[in-house]
């Protein structure tokens, strides 16, 4: 995939020191069988802004990244972003005996904005 995890740092970065963006995991909310999902809060590290060498990097942003059972993730989604065939699509895959995960993200704003640290889930 072109990315690797830097041991001990929680950072996922382009393999071989490439120029692509990297992400550092700040907090993991472990999988909960009751909630049927897990989430990480991560900060992106964008490459230098357009403008070439010497350009300052974009300020990092925080992201909540979630994976879980499609029916458990659905209530967390913005209804306008849910495809019309969401339920039928994952239902069909499940009826074929396949494991299905939904992936979702939320932009939490600029790093340092605070507030997310107190979140329990």
N, C-alpha and C positions, 0 to 999 in steps of 0.2 A: 504494500500500500504506500510505500515511500516514507513512512513515519516510524519512529521507534520511541520507546519509553526510556527516559534517563533514570537509571536505578537510584533509588533513595530520594529523588527530588519530586516525584509526582508530575513531572513534565513530559508531555508528548511533543516531540519536535521532529522536523524533517530529518530523515536519515542522512548521514554523511555531512551534516552541517549545512544543508540547503537553505535557501532564502525564504521558504514558505512560513506561514504563521505557525506558532506553537501555542499549546494550552497547558496551563498548570492547574492541577486539581488542588483546590483549597480545603474542601471538606467533602467527605463521603457520608451519605446517609445510607446505611446498609439495607439490603433487601429486607423487606418486612412481608412475611407471609400473610399477615392480616391486611395490609394495604395492597399487597401484590404488585409492588413497584420498588425501585431504588432510584436515588438521585445523587448527583454530584454537583457541587458549586465549583466552577472553574473560571479562571481569568485567562483571557487570550493575550497573546503577545504578538501583535501584528508586526510584520516587517516594516522597514522604513517606508514612510509615505512616498507617494508618487513624487518624483523630483530628483531621483537618482542619489548618488553618493552624497553623504553629508546631510540628507534630509532627516528630520527628527521622526522617531517612530510615533505611530498613532497611540493615544492613551489607551491603556488596557480597559476592557469591559468585562463585567461579570456575567456569567451565564449559568442558569439552572438547567441541567441536562438529565432527563428522566427516561427510564425504560421500564416497561411493565406490561401486565395483562391489558390488552386493548380496552376492555370494558372498565378497567380500573383507571386508566389514563384519560378516558373520554371526558369525565366531569371536570378535569383540569384544563381542558382545551378551550380556546376561544371558539364559540360555535360557528363563527364565520369562516374559520380555517379548516373545519372538518369536511372532508369530501362526502358527497351525498351517499356514496356506496361504502362508507367506512364499516358499518356493522355487517353488511352482507359480505363484504370482502374478507374480513377476518373470520366471520362465521363459516364461509365456504372453505377456507384453508383449514380451519379447525375440524370441520366435518370430514376432511380428507386425512385426518390424523396428524396434521402438522402442528408443530409448536409455533405460536405467533407472538411476537413482541411488538408493542407500539413504542415509538420513540418520539419524544417531545422536547422542546427547549423554550426557555423564556429569557429574554434579555433583561438583566437586573440593573443595567446602567453602568456608569463608570466605576472602576475599582476605587475603593476608598469611600464610597457613598454610605456604607454601613447599613445596619439593619438586618441583613441576612444572617449575621453571626449568631443572633439570638434565636433563630428558628430551630425548632426541635424536629421538624419533619417537612 
